Amino acid sequence: MKRQYLAYRSFYPEIETMKAFYDAGIDTFSVMISNCLNALGTPYTKYPPVWTGKGEYDFDAADGIFEDVLEKVPQARFICFVDLNTPLWWTRYLGAYGARHDSYYELGRIAASSLWRQDTLDYLKALLTHLTQKYGSRIVSYAFGCGGGTEWHDRCRGAESVFRLDAFRQWCRRNGKPWDDIPSIGRREKGLRELSVKGRYDTTGYWSGYDDSEVDPLIRADAGGLFYDPEEQADVIDYWKFCNELIADTIDFFLQEARKIVLPEVELGAVYGYITTEGQYMLASNGHMEYERLLKSDAIDYLLAPATDRALGGGSGSLCVVDTIHAYGKQMFNSADNETWTSKGPDGSTFPEAWVSMHNEQELAASVKRELAVNLVEGTSLWFFDKWGGSYSQDAVRLIGSIHSLWEEEARHPVNSMAETLMVVDPSNIYYINNLHPNSNNFHLPWKLNLNRSGAPFRIVSFNDLGRMDLTRIKTVIFCHPFELDDEGHQRILKKILQGNRLIVWSYGPGIIRNGKWNEANVEKYCGVPFGSKDLEILDMGNWKSLYVCDPRTITPEKLREILRAAGVWIYSSVPRPVYANERLLGFHTGNQESVTLSLPQKYSRITEVFTGEVLPDADVIHFTTNGPDTRLYRLEM
């Protein structure tokens, strides 16, 4: 397994905060090199652009952040975040008539351009050569971003370009597809199947909080059906798969070249693989669905993403599929984006109030402890992100530092999860979902949020993982996207799953797509009840049990706890709250003042609460009362 980092990140040179983190025991800092503006129209960093012209680079600008940090923290180690977005001058230079495009918002339109790739590669090579020669192994890792948010987001809704058209035609020839043109925007943005789903489940969205004075209302135009018709819109489905492969292959292209330059021990990562809670605009059209393709690369060591469900009371967890990443021998790197009452906006401006999630020290401590608990239990890397500074108090910094020795110790052990429930996502089936529809995350977001509040640990896996997993512990399997299940691979895996008296939970329409056609009659063959059935009845199918959930939005944490109990899943918490558990650690989070009982499946000779030092001998039950938002993390010793 790759390294398990614990680090601090900021866009800006928050040197005093870095010094405080170092004094608390955290010596690894993520710094950014960028040549462009962010989505708010301000520079990402406080340093001048490095890439100043064709083949012209200002390496003093690249050195600035390193030198400023090392002056105050001489022993600092760095994760260098390299933004590969091209600067504005590059986009403007001879860019008329579609010759060049803005990689920040139109990554998919330019990613197949040989000119863009070569110019960006020249910059990357020059930068990495310089930094390697000057700072060597002090830079322990490079993380690469590009596109929207520097997150490899393709935010142009599949827009055409001459480069994309040529690449799509080549892709079609390689894959035996008949298409010779990119599907029109009218076809891409209107699903023809499932027109009845109304009432947005997820109220966040990309433009949440902005009205028509800042966002043209046409952007929010009706998207038709929630699904594409697999027969009438086969070209659209194929096109989105091509678009996602293009982004994954572009990332790998740069990673392979970077690997030739950096020191052998230096790790490389990329921001990619968002899926577990993503919805409108952020699925097939966004470019992240081919994470399994990228994970096969020998050049990548980790995927990087922000934590999700971050509000107090939420369970946090990764936007990526952690178990899939670990299955490929790679690491997950989570970013804890804590927005607090002291956070600063760009250039010291007021931080948007709508973004603030933690309003006092108690709430911040509960959030910080939760992120530490999640990542310790799951064996994943973590940095605390401070955007434009000011987010972490001295108490919070000391709290993070207090976990350092435990972090180092746990990083040496393999992670053996105590979860008995699997949430299964299937990116190949997500291509059938029209992600311009506001309800495009109906089939995974409700499960993730409810599992986070079920009081029992769970794991998220990709469908393809099931064939190579040890399923001995698993009692419940929730299929989020079981729309097409007729190919040989699906059938082989299903034979492994549908046994052992497991409860299989089917979302919406298992097998509703077969042989390239939409057929609702297929659903009953898999789950035992007709498509659209509203009764949540567990059926005995012989050596397994079936539960059909047409609309996962109807499930509540309380209902899910009832379902899991019926399957024999161990429920740890007396209240519906987030629980994280492996064989050595148990975490619990709440946003409330309440009395809690945690029941363990076995007795331990010694249970120690990590943050308070409280010890319970010979116990299999833990009782406590919180006085508001809190997170508990227990060390379990046999």
Number of C-alpha atoms within 10 A of each C-alpha: 14 15 17 21 21 24 23 25 27 24 21 19 21 18 18 12 20 24 19 18 24 22 14 18 17 24 21 23 24 21 22 26 24 27 21 23 16 15 13 8 9 11 18 25 23 18 19 18 20 20 25 14 12 12 11 12 16 14 16 13 16 21 17 15 20 23 13 14 22 14 11 14 20 13 13 19 22 24 24 21 23 21 23 23 24 22 20 15 14 19 16 13 11 11 13 10 9 13 17 21 24 21 27 29 21 22 25 33 25 23 24 22 19 11 13 19 16 11 14 17 17 14 21 20 16 16 19 17 15 16 19 16 11 12 14 14 17 17 23 19 21 23 23 25 23 23 24 21 19 24 21 30 28 30 22 19 21 25 19 19 21 15 18 22 17 15 17 22 18 14 19 18 12 9 10 9 14 10 17 14 14 21 21 12 13 9 15 24 23 20 24 18 17 13 12 9 14 10 9 14 14 18 11 11 13 11 11 9 10 9 10 10 7 8 11 10 10 8 10 13 11 12 19 19 21 26 22 26 22 21 13 13 19 17 21 25 23 21 24 24 20 21 26 24 20 21 27 23 17 17 22 21 15 18 22 15 14 20 17 11 15 23 16 9 9 17 20 23 24 26 25 26 28 25 24 26 22 20 27 20 22 24 28 31 28 27 30 27 29 23 23 18 13 23 23 14 15 12 20 21 25 25 27 25 20 22 20 22 17 20 16 20 22 20 29 24 26 27 22 29 24 25 19 22 23 17 15 15 14 22 26 30 29 29 24 26 19 24 26 23 20 17 24 19 14 19 13 11 10 11 18 12 11 9 13 15 18 22 12 12 15 15 20 25 22 22 30 21 24 31 27 24 26 27 22 27 22 21 28 24 24 25 22 25 22 24 20 23 22 19 22 24 18 12 12 20 23 18 17 22 20 16 20 15 11 12 19 14 9 17 19 12 10 12 18 13 19 22 21 22 25 22 22 24 23 20 22 19 18 25 23 26 26 32 29 27 25 23 22 24 27 24 27 25 23 22 26 23 20 24 27 25 26 28 26 25 26 23 21 21 23 20 23 18 16 19 16 10 12 9 16 8 12 21 23 27 23 22 24 29 26 26 24 21 20 15 10 9 12 16 12 13 17 15 10 14 20 18 16 15 18 19 30 24 21 26 23 23 27 25 23 23 24 16 12 14 14 19 14 16 14 17 23 18 13 17 24 16 18 17 21 15 14 13 11 15 13 18 16 13 14 11 11 16 21 25 21 30 25 20 18 19 17 11 15 18 20 14 14 18 22 14 20 20 13 13 20 15 21 20 22 25 20 14 19 22 24 27 30 29 26 20 16 18 25 25 24 26 29 26 19 15 12 13 12 17 14 19 17 16 12 9 16 17 12 16 26 17 17 19 14 10 11 10 14 17 12 13 16 17 16 15 10 10 12 15 11 14 19 24 25 20 26 24 19 21 15 11
